[in-house]
Amino acid sequence: MRPEQAFGSVLRDLRHKKALSQEKLALEANMERAYISMLERGLRQPTLSTILKLSPVLGVSAATMVELVEKLIAAESDVNP
């Protein structure tokens, strides 16, 4: 799994756990909904600035978001060596 795909999956999961729509997340993070969609689909890679804007809205630290991405990539590579 590519890092941008893993980030998209983590972002989607965290957003769903907070019961936020893409539109609501984008509004609260001062971003465009289309950009949130592209992030979730792995079409864009987030900058550090983006992660720092999204993390408080999602109720996690930026470090936690990155850690979740790392864990997902590691788990995927264990399944598909």
PyMOL CGO cylinders between C-alpha atoms (Angstrom):
from pymol import cmd
from pymol.cgo import CYLINDER

trace = [
    CYLINDER, 0.00, 0.00, 0.00, 1.32, 3.41, -0.96, 0.3, 1, 1, 1, 1, 1, 1,
    CYLINDER, 1.32, 3.41, -0.96, 1.59, 6.03, 1.81, 0.3, 1, 1, 1, 1, 1, 1,
    CYLINDER, 1.59, 6.03, 1.81, -1.02, 8.28, 0.22, 0.3, 1, 1, 1, 1, 1, 1,
    CYLINDER, -1.02, 8.28, 0.22, -3.48, 5.37, 0.07, 0.3, 1, 1, 1, 1, 1, 1,
    CYLINDER, -3.48, 5.37, 0.07, -2.81, 4.51, 3.71, 0.3, 1, 1, 1, 1, 1, 1,
    CYLINDER, -2.81, 4.51, 3.71, -3.28, 8.14, 4.74, 0.3, 1, 1, 1, 1, 1, 1,
    CYLINDER, -3.28, 8.14, 4.74, -6.57, 8.26, 2.84, 0.3, 1, 1, 1, 1, 1, 1,
    CYLINDER, -6.57, 8.26, 2.84, -7.82, 5.16, 4.62, 0.3, 1, 1, 1, 1, 1, 1,
    CYLINDER, -7.82, 5.16, 4.62, -6.81, 6.52, 8.03, 0.3, 1, 1, 1, 1, 1, 1,
    CYLINDER, -6.81, 6.52, 8.03, -8.39, 9.89, 7.26, 0.3, 1, 1, 1, 1, 1, 1,
    CYLINDER, -8.39, 9.89, 7.26, -11.66, 8.26, 6.19, 0.3, 1, 1, 1, 1, 1, 1,
    CYLINDER, -11.66, 8.26, 6.19, -11.75, 6.04, 9.29, 0.3, 1, 1, 1, 1, 1, 1,
    CYLINDER, -11.75, 6.04, 9.29, -11.08, 8.94, 11.66, 0.3, 1, 1, 1, 1, 1, 1,
    CYLINDER, -11.08, 8.94, 11.66, -13.68, 11.09, 9.89, 0.3, 1, 1, 1, 1, 1, 1,
    CYLINDER, -13.68, 11.09, 9.89, -16.29, 8.36, 10.17, 0.3, 1, 1, 1, 1, 1, 1,
    CYLINDER, -16.29, 8.36, 10.17, -15.52, 7.85, 13.87, 0.3, 1, 1, 1, 1, 1, 1,
    CYLINDER, -15.52, 7.85, 13.87, -16.22, 11.55, 14.44, 0.3, 1, 1, 1, 1, 1, 1,
    CYLINDER, -16.22, 11.55, 14.44, -19.39, 11.27, 12.30, 0.3, 1, 1, 1, 1, 1, 1,
    CYLINDER, -19.39, 11.27, 12.30, -18.21, 14.06, 10.01, 0.3, 1, 1, 1, 1, 1, 1,
    CYLINDER, -18.21, 14.06, 10.01, -19.06, 14.43, 6.35, 0.3, 1, 1, 1, 1, 1, 1,
    CYLINDER, -19.06, 14.43, 6.35, -16.28, 15.41, 3.97, 0.3, 1, 1, 1, 1, 1, 1,
    CYLINDER, -16.28, 15.41, 3.97, -17.95, 18.78, 3.69, 0.3, 1, 1, 1, 1, 1, 1,
    CYLINDER, -17.95, 18.78, 3.69, -18.08, 19.33, 7.46, 0.3, 1, 1, 1, 1, 1, 1,
    CYLINDER, -18.08, 19.33, 7.46, -14.45, 18.23, 7.89, 0.3, 1, 1, 1, 1, 1, 1,
    CYLINDER, -14.45, 18.23, 7.89, -13.37, 20.55, 5.08, 0.3, 1, 1, 1, 1, 1, 1,
    CYLINDER, -13.37, 20.55, 5.08, -15.29, 23.46, 6.56, 0.3, 1, 1, 1, 1, 1, 1,
    CYLINDER, -15.29, 23.46, 6.56, -13.86, 22.97, 10.06, 0.3, 1, 1, 1, 1, 1, 1,
    CYLINDER, -13.86, 22.97, 10.06, -10.30, 22.51, 8.72, 0.3, 1, 1, 1, 1, 1, 1,
    CYLINDER, -10.30, 22.51, 8.72, -10.63, 25.45, 6.31, 0.3, 1, 1, 1, 1, 1, 1,
    CYLINDER, -10.63, 25.45, 6.31, -10.09, 23.29, 3.21, 0.3, 1, 1, 1, 1, 1, 1,
    CYLINDER, -10.09, 23.29, 3.21, -11.96, 22.37, 0.07, 0.3, 1, 1, 1, 1, 1, 1,
    CYLINDER, -11.96, 22.37, 0.07, -14.24, 19.31, 0.16, 0.3, 1, 1, 1, 1, 1, 1,
    CYLINDER, -14.24, 19.31, 0.16, -12.80, 18.12, -3.15, 0.3, 1, 1, 1, 1, 1, 1,
    CYLINDER, -12.80, 18.12, -3.15, -9.31, 18.11, -1.60, 0.3, 1, 1, 1, 1, 1, 1,
    CYLINDER, -9.31, 18.11, -1.60, -10.55, 15.97, 1.31, 0.3, 1, 1, 1, 1, 1, 1,
    CYLINDER, -10.55, 15.97, 1.31, -12.03, 13.58, -1.24, 0.3, 1, 1, 1, 1, 1, 1,
    CYLINDER, -12.03, 13.58, -1.24, -8.75, 13.38, -3.16, 0.3, 1, 1, 1, 1, 1, 1,
    CYLINDER, -8.75, 13.38, -3.16, -6.85, 12.73, 0.06, 0.3, 1, 1, 1, 1, 1, 1,
    CYLINDER, -6.85, 12.73, 0.06, -9.22, 9.93, 1.03, 0.3, 1, 1, 1, 1, 1, 1,
    CYLINDER, -9.22, 9.93, 1.03, -8.90, 8.32, -2.39, 0.3, 1, 1, 1, 1, 1, 1,
    CYLINDER, -8.90, 8.32, -2.39, -5.11, 8.49, -2.27, 0.3, 1, 1, 1, 1, 1, 1,
    CYLINDER, -5.11, 8.49, -2.27, -4.92, 10.88, -5.19, 0.3, 1, 1, 1, 1, 1, 1,
    CYLINDER, -4.92, 10.88, -5.19, -3.06, 13.54, -3.20, 0.3, 1, 1, 1, 1, 1, 1,
    CYLINDER, -3.06, 13.54, -3.20, -0.37, 13.41, -0.55, 0.3, 1, 1, 1, 1, 1, 1,
    CYLINDER, -0.37, 13.41, -0.55, -0.94, 15.62, 2.47, 0.3, 1, 1, 1, 1, 1, 1,
    CYLINDER, -0.94, 15.62, 2.47, 1.58, 18.21, 3.53, 0.3, 1, 1, 1, 1, 1, 1,
    CYLINDER, 1.58, 18.21, 3.53, 2.55, 18.58, 7.17, 0.3, 1, 1, 1, 1, 1, 1,
    CYLINDER, 2.55, 18.58, 7.17, 0.45, 21.73, 7.21, 0.3, 1, 1, 1, 1, 1, 1,
    CYLINDER, 0.45, 21.73, 7.21, -2.57, 19.74, 6.01, 0.3, 1, 1, 1, 1, 1, 1,
    CYLINDER, -2.57, 19.74, 6.01, -2.09, 17.08, 8.69, 0.3, 1, 1, 1, 1, 1, 1,
    CYLINDER, -2.09, 17.08, 8.69, -1.78, 19.79, 11.34, 0.3, 1, 1, 1, 1, 1, 1,
    CYLINDER, -1.78, 19.79, 11.34, -5.07, 21.35, 10.16, 0.3, 1, 1, 1, 1, 1, 1,
    CYLINDER, -5.07, 21.35, 10.16, -6.96, 18.06, 10.03, 0.3, 1, 1, 1, 1, 1, 1,
    CYLINDER, -6.96, 18.06, 10.03, -5.77, 16.43, 13.24, 0.3, 1, 1, 1, 1, 1, 1,
    CYLINDER, -5.77, 16.43, 13.24, -7.47, 18.76, 15.78, 0.3, 1, 1, 1, 1, 1, 1,
    CYLINDER, -7.47, 18.76, 15.78, -10.76, 18.55, 13.91, 0.3, 1, 1, 1, 1, 1, 1,
    CYLINDER, -10.76, 18.55, 13.91, -10.49, 14.75, 14.02, 0.3, 1, 1, 1, 1, 1, 1,
    CYLINDER, -10.49, 14.75, 14.02, -9.58, 14.79, 17.70, 0.3, 1, 1, 1, 1, 1, 1,
    CYLINDER, -9.58, 14.79, 17.70, -6.14, 13.20, 17.36, 0.3, 1, 1, 1, 1, 1, 1,
    CYLINDER, -6.14, 13.20, 17.36, -2.60, 14.51, 17.26, 0.3, 1, 1, 1, 1, 1, 1,
    CYLINDER, -2.60, 14.51, 17.26, -0.70, 14.79, 14.00, 0.3, 1, 1, 1, 1, 1, 1,
    CYLINDER, -0.70, 14.79, 14.00, 1.75, 12.23, 15.41, 0.3, 1, 1, 1, 1, 1, 1,
    CYLINDER, 1.75, 12.23, 15.41, -1.11, 9.79, 15.99, 0.3, 1, 1, 1, 1, 1, 1,
    CYLINDER, -1.11, 9.79, 15.99, -2.31, 10.21, 12.42, 0.3, 1, 1, 1, 1, 1, 1,
    CYLINDER, -2.31, 10.21, 12.42, 1.17, 9.46, 11.07, 0.3, 1, 1, 1, 1, 1, 1,
    CYLINDER, 1.17, 9.46, 11.07, 1.52, 6.51, 13.46, 0.3, 1, 1, 1, 1, 1, 1,
    CYLINDER, 1.52, 6.51, 13.46, -1.78, 5.05, 12.23, 0.3, 1, 1, 1, 1, 1, 1,
    CYLINDER, -1.78, 5.05, 12.23, -0.58, 5.40, 8.64, 0.3, 1, 1, 1, 1, 1, 1,
    CYLINDER, -0.58, 5.40, 8.64, 2.69, 3.64, 9.50, 0.3, 1, 1, 1, 1, 1, 1,
    CYLINDER, 2.69, 3.64, 9.50, 0.83, 0.80, 11.23, 0.3, 1, 1, 1, 1, 1, 1,
    CYLINDER, 0.83, 0.80, 11.23, -1.49, 0.34, 8.27, 0.3, 1, 1, 1, 1, 1, 1,
    CYLINDER, -1.49, 0.34, 8.27, 1.42, 0.21, 5.82, 0.3, 1, 1, 1, 1, 1, 1,
    CYLINDER, 1.42, 0.21, 5.82, 3.26, -2.29, 8.05, 0.3, 1, 1, 1, 1, 1, 1,
    CYLINDER, 3.26, -2.29, 8.05, 0.17, -4.47, 8.44, 0.3, 1, 1, 1, 1, 1, 1,
    CYLINDER, 0.17, -4.47, 8.44, -0.41, -4.44, 4.69, 0.3, 1, 1, 1, 1, 1, 1,
    CYLINDER, -0.41, -4.44, 4.69, 3.21, -5.40, 3.96, 0.3, 1, 1, 1, 1, 1, 1,
    CYLINDER, 3.21, -5.40, 3.96, 2.93, -8.29, 6.45, 0.3, 1, 1, 1, 1, 1, 1,
    CYLINDER, 2.93, -8.29, 6.45, -0.08, -9.60, 4.54, 0.3, 1, 1, 1, 1, 1, 1,
    CYLINDER, -0.08, -9.60, 4.54, 1.48, -9.04, 1.10, 0.3, 1, 1, 1, 1, 1, 1,
    CYLINDER, 1.48, -9.04, 1.10, 5.24, -9.66, 1.44, 0.3, 1, 1, 1, 1, 1, 1,
]
cmd.load_cgo(trace, "trace")
